């Protein structure tokens, strides 16, 4: 293969990487949707104040996200994740493993999305 052939392959490869990278880039709207997917409705042993606190963390993450304060949004989501883990791991768990698993999965996806915004 000659140098021109290699250059063409290089340009095509670079273009594919750039286009592919754009397709993977997160948007604020996509991350907001992922935060909205975190649903704490269900049957939990947690009291109303605990549920309100979890909701507050999600609301804080959403607000930070629309203000483009991505690190704060990630921090709020991390605080939500930590609290869910505390509630399921306590001596008298307030959230069962069954209820905690989807919460942790959903918040994990939201955190990955916000991290992608940070990594930009």
Secondary structure, DSSP 8 states (H G I E B T S, - for coil): --HHHHHHHHHHHHHHHHHHHHHH---HHHHHHHHHT----S--S--HHHHHHHHHHHHHHHHHHHTT-HHHHHHHHHHHHHHHHHHHHSTT-SS-HHHHHHHHHHHHHHHHHHHHHHH-
